[in-house]
Amino acid sequence: MPEKEPTIEYGPNPEKDGERTEIERTPEKKEEGIEKEEEIEYEKDIRRRDDEIKEAEKKEKKEAYKEEIEKLVETAKKEGFEKAYKEAKKLNKKKSDSIIIDRFRDRLAEENFDV
């Protein structure tokens, strides 16, 4: 009589209410799971570092143009919006950063300056 080959059960075991069998949990699959977890953690770390860098850049830009914006606001109060806006445009071209005009307008809005 020929011997039967053992069958391997890969699906849920109905006797164990849907639990997976021990046969399915091979060392290779465990290693794959660990590798995936490590990869996910690595990607999270990269995203976290990118977010920190972006925040630092935002703070740096805000501080970098603080003096220029204050001068523009003072000019707008003393000599009018048109002159201050022209100066803001010049600074904008000189520094090649459009954020100056945006910050200038935001500051004027904070000061409740009517344009």
C-alpha positions in Angstrom: 0.0 0.0 0.0 1.5 3.4 -1.0 1.9 6.0 1.7 -0.2 9.1 1.5 1.6 12.4 1.3 0.7 14.7 4.1 -1.6 17.5 3.2 -0.7 21.1 4.1 -3.6 23.3 5.2 -3.1 26.9 4.2 -6.5 28.5 4.8 -8.5 29.1 8.0 -9.0 26.1 10.1 -12.8 25.6 10.7 -12.1 23.7 13.9 -10.2 26.7 15.4 -12.8 29.4 14.5 -10.9 31.1 11.7 -7.5 31.0 13.3 -4.6 30.4 10.9 -2.7 27.2 11.3 0.9 27.0 12.5 2.0 25.5 9.2 1.3 28.8 7.5 3.5 30.8 9.8 6.8 29.9 8.2 10.0 31.6 9.1 10.1 33.3 5.7 6.7 34.9 6.2 7.7 36.1 9.7 10.9 37.7 8.2 8.8 39.3 5.4 6.5 40.8 8.0 9.4 42.2 10.0 11.0 43.6 6.9 7.8 45.3 6.0 7.4 46.8 9.4 11.0 48.1 9.3 10.4 49.6 5.8 7.2 51.3 7.1 9.0 52.8 10.1 11.8 54.0 7.8 9.3 55.7 5.5 7.7 57.4 8.5 11.0 58.6 9.7 11.8 60.1 6.3 8.4 61.9 6.2 8.9 63.2 9.8 12.3 64.6 8.8 10.9 66.2 5.7 8.1 67.9 7.7 10.7 69.2 10.2 12.8 70.6 7.4 9.8 72.3 5.9 8.8 73.9 9.2 12.4 75.1 9.8 12.4 76.7 6.3 9.1 78.4 7.0 10.4 79.9 10.2 13.7 80.9 8.6 11.8 82.8 5.8 9.5 84.4 8.2 12.4 85.7 10.2 14.5 86.6 7.2 12.0 89.1 5.8 10.7 90.5 9.1 12.8 93.7 8.9 11.9 94.4 5.3 8.2 93.8 6.0 8.3 96.2 9.0 10.0 98.9 6.8 7.4 98.4 4.1 4.5 98.7 6.7 6.0 101.9 8.1 6.4 103.3 4.5 2.8 102.5 3.8 1.6 104.2 7.0 3.7 107.4 6.4 3.8 107.7 2.6 1.0 105.6 1.4 0.3 102.1 0.1 1.3 102.8 -3.5 4.9 103.7 -2.7 5.3 100.8 -0.2 3.9 98.4 -2.8 6.4 99.6 -5.4 9.2 99.0 -2.9 7.8 95.6 -2.2 7.8 94.7 -5.9 11.4 95.9 -6.2 12.4 93.7 -3.2 10.5 90.9 -4.7 12.5 91.0 -7.9 15.8 91.6 -6.1 15.4 88.6 -3.8 13.4 86.6 -6.4 11.0 85.4 -3.7 7.3 86.2 -4.1 6.6 85.7 -0.4 7.6 89.3 0.4 4.5 90.8 -1.2 2.3 88.2 0.4 3.7 88.8 3.8 3.5 92.6 3.3 -0.2 92.4 2.5 -0.8 90.0 5.4 0.9 92.4 7.8 -1.2 95.3 6.5 -4.3 93.2 7.1 -3.2 92.5 10.7 -2.7 96.3 11.2 -6.2 96.9 9.8 -4.6 99.2 7.2 -7.1 100.3 4.5 -5.7 100.0 1.0 
